[in-house]
Amino acid sequence: LQKELLKYKQEARNLQGIKDALQQRLIQQDASVLQLKQELLRANMDKEELHNQNVDLQRKIEERNRLLAEYKKELCQKDRHLQQHQTKLDEMLRQLSEASYQQVDLEQMLEHKHALLAHCMKREAEE
């Protein structure tokens, strides 16, 4: 009986050693699981932060695209106004040129009439 008792005590010690080793392993695994959960939480927080940044960047892009479209529209309107003014300027320059030619013609006619008048007055004075 004592031999059996020693055998069972030895077996109980072996089982206790195995149990202690398994408990130690379980504690290590729990610590690893906890660490993995923390890393997962950090990764999820980082993912959410990146998502929020992405949403913010998308909003900024949409705002800039809207402003760009407005600027393009304004630029087109200004181009049209510029073309209209350029057309008016060209027309005014043409009219100014015509007026200048008419002025030259009138000045020549005036000089011619002055010359005729001077000639008539000279003739009258001679008579």
C-alpha positions in Angstrom: 0.0 0.0 0.0 2.9 2.3 0.8 4.4 1.6 -2.6 1.1 2.5 -4.2 0.7 5.5 -2.0 4.2 6.7 -3.1 3.3 6.0 -6.6 0.1 8.0 -6.4 1.9 10.8 -4.6 4.5 10.9 -7.3 1.8 10.8 -9.9 -0.1 13.6 -8.0 3.2 15.7 -8.0 3.6 15.1 -11.7 0.0 16.1 -12.3 0.5 19.1 -10.1 3.6 20.1 -12.1 1.7 19.6 -15.3 -1.2 21.6 -13.9 1.1 24.4 -12.8 2.8 24.5 -16.2 -0.6 24.6 -18.0 -1.7 27.4 -15.7 1.5 29.3 -16.4 0.9 28.8 -20.1 -2.7 29.9 -19.8 -1.6 33.1 -18.0 0.9 33.8 -20.8 -1.8 33.1 -23.5 -4.2 35.4 -21.6 -1.5 38.1 -21.6 -0.9 37.6 -25.3 -4.7 37.7 -26.0 -4.9 41.0 -23.9 -1.9 42.4 -25.9 -3.5 41.4 -29.2 -6.8 43.0 -28.1 -5.0 46.2 -27.2 -3.3 46.2 -30.6 -6.6 45.5 -32.3 -8.2 48.4 -30.5 -5.3 50.7 -31.5 -5.5 49.5 -35.1 -9.3 50.1 -35.1 -8.8 53.6 -33.6 -6.1 54.3 -36.2 -8.5 53.0 -38.9 -11.3 55.2 -37.7 -9.0 58.3 -37.5 -7.8 57.6 -41.1 -11.4 57.2 -42.2 -12.3 60.6 -40.6 -9.3 62.2 -42.3 -10.4 60.7 -45.6 -13.9 62.1 -45.1 -12.4 65.5 -44.3 -10.2 65.4 -47.3 -13.1 64.4 -49.6 -15.1 67.3 -48.2 -12.2 69.7 -48.9 -11.8 68.3 -52.4 -15.5 68.8 -53.1 -15.3 72.3 -51.8 -12.3 73.1 -53.9 -14.0 71.5 -57.0 -17.0 73.7 -56.3 -14.9 76.8 -56.0 -13.0 75.8 -59.2 -16.2 75.5 -61.1 -17.3 78.9 -59.8 -14.0 80.4 -60.9 -14.2 78.8 -64.3 -17.8 80.2 -64.7 -16.6 83.7 -63.7 -13.6 83.4 -66.0 -15.9 82.5 -68.9 -18.2 85.5 -68.2 -15.2 87.8 -68.0 -13.9 86.4 -71.3 -17.3 87.1 -72.9 -17.2 90.7 -71.5 -13.7 91.1 -72.7 -14.7 90.0 -76.2 -17.6 92.4 -76.2 -15.4 95.2 -75.1 -12.8 94.3 -77.6 -15.5 94.3 -80.3 -16.7 97.8 -79.1 -13.1 99.0 -79.0 -12.4 97.8 -82.5 -15.6 99.5 -83.7 -14.6 102.8 -82.0 -11.1 102.6 -83.4 -12.6 102.1 -86.9 -15.0 105.1 -86.3 -12.1 107.2 -85.0 -10.0 106.2 -88.1 -12.9 107.2 -90.4 -13.4 110.5 -88.4 -9.7 111.2 -88.8 -9.8 110.6 -92.5 -12.9 112.9 -92.7 -11.1 115.5 -90.7 -8.1 115.3 -93.1 -10.5 115.6 -96.0 -12.3 118.6 -94.4 -9.0 120.3 -93.6 -7.9 119.9 -97.2 -11.2 121.2 -98.4 -10.9 124.2 -96.0 -7.4 124.9 -97.3 -8.6 124.7 -100.8 -11.4 127.1 -100.0 -9.0 129.4 -98.2 -6.8 129.3 -101.3 -9.8 130.1 -103.5 -10.9 132.9 -101.2 -7.5 134.3 -101.1 -7.3 134.1 -104.9 -10.7 135.7 -105.3 -9.8 138.5 -102.9 -6.5 139.0 -104.7 -8.4 139.3 -108.0 -10.9 141.6 -106.5 -8.1 143.7 -105.1 -6.5 143.9 -108.5 -9.7 144.9 -110.1 
